[in-house]
Amino acid sequence: MDTSITGTSGSRQSTAAPPLLSTARGRLTLTLLCAVAFLDFVDASIVNIALPDIRGDLDFSVQQLQWVPSGYLVTYGGFMLLGGRLADLLGRRRVLVTGTVVIGLSSLAGGFAGNAEILIGARLTQGVGAALMLPAALSILTTTFEEGPERHTALGVWAGVGGLASAVGVFLGGVLTEGPGWRWVLFVNPVACALVLPAVYALIPDDRRRARLADFDLVGGVLGTGGMLMFVYALVEAPDQGWGSARTIGALAGAFVLIAAFVVNEQRSPDPLLPLSIFRIKGLAAANVTGLIAFAGLLAMFFFLTLYMQNVLGYSPMQTGAAYLPLCLGVGVAAGLSSQLLTRIGTRPVTVVGALAAAAGLFYLSRIPVDGSYLADLFPGLMIVSLGLGAVFVGVTTAANAGVPADEAGLAAALLNASQQVGSALGLAIFAAIATSYSQRLLAANSPVPEALTFGFQRALLTGSIFLAAAALIALRTGNAHGDGERRTE
């Protein structure tokens, strides 16, 4: 018996539409969304190598200079939840466009900055734009591609690009700083945004919603954003102010009070900014905590290895950036393999093995000597880390978005990215304090500066490897999402 459906013309028609990723439009849409992720993740690391040149040009003090990278991190993490919820309520394309415009204009202002205050203000505003862009783009991805193997593939590509961008940012920063100058580290963004905006309107359908003012949890927005901003700010300032200083303790206590009040408000609000019911999805909380702890170790690696290469080994910005190129290749390969493995063994084994591999790579790197060489002391560890980094990005991103209803996709994306940014700030704060205190003790004992710096970096990298081992243990509690309908198992 012929079970095909025959139209009025007598022609046979398939009952199932082809997978979106098999079409040109689907592949272009995924490319666009990955370009957005690349832009946001690159901005977090691209300025690091340019910091000495920025300080010389704009007369930054040492304390001011840390706000060039950290200012982006503070507002990025602080506004992430609000950005994700706005995408769900107002329309994801609208919020994505708004964030892209904010990133482009603030980067332009930062590139033309004539003093430290304007550049720091531009970086703070960039973070707000990124907090709007990234959760909107990730939620568009999870609601555009059908759950199952297609969404796993899309999330694997997205996560691979995110991991790749963190490494490529350091390389691009070195190339641009030694080439046209540090201002082009910021000028590339308006060019990228000008290319992204037309593509967004061409490929992303308008999902504009007319949310009433009553739909916005204004109290929750103020408490949640204020608490996150204060928490990340306290973490960023702690290495300079001291963990036991009244300023640090006061900021952390204030953040705790605001976040506690936020949780109470969310329990009582009829339209909460963060519906706590989302945490009933199996393994979602564990996936976000895994991302937070893993990012604390992984992102700090770039910071300390960059300082080691430039301040101890005497690498130029270009040489430092080029040193990360093999890492970029490794992350891309690992992400591709991991996205294929997800449908066979699930997200949990991929994440656990990835975190353990990254921990092993960081442990290797924690043995860097004062007179180290790239091939013997850096290259092997970087390649091991790259395999783990790609796997962790893919596994955590997929697990944290699996099983989430479409109307909360923006919130789930925001939770994941907020945990990653808080983890980055937490890692830098803790590891910088460890490295600085150890180096200062050695300097007080009249040790040579290169030796004191290197031993401090060693302690920081060793702690990072411990964090990644802990992330592997936490990942055992995540759901195990497969390709068959995003199935989650204990």
Secondary structure by P-SEA (a helix, b strand, c coil): ccccccccccbbbbcccccccccaaaaaaaaaaaaaaaaaaaaacccccaaaaaaaaccccaaaaaaaaaaaaaaaaaaaaaaaaaaacccaaaaaaaaaaaaaaaaaaaaacccaaaaaaaaaaaaaaaaacaaaaaaaaaaaccccaaaaaaaaaaaaaaaaaaaaaaaaaaaaaaccccccaaaaaaaaaaaaaaaaaaccccccccccccccaaaaaaaaaaaaaaaaaaaaaccccccccaaaaaaaaaaaaaaaaaaaaaacccccccccccccccaaaaaaaaaaaaaacaaaaaaaaaaaacccccccaaaaaaaaaaaaaaaaaaaaaaaaacccccaaaaaaaaaaaaaaaaaaacccccccccccccaaaaaaaaaaaaaaaaaaaaaaaccccccaaaaaaaaaaaaaaaaaaaaaaaaaaaaaaaaaaaaaacccaaaaaaaaaaaaaaaaaaaaaaaaaaaccccccccccccccc
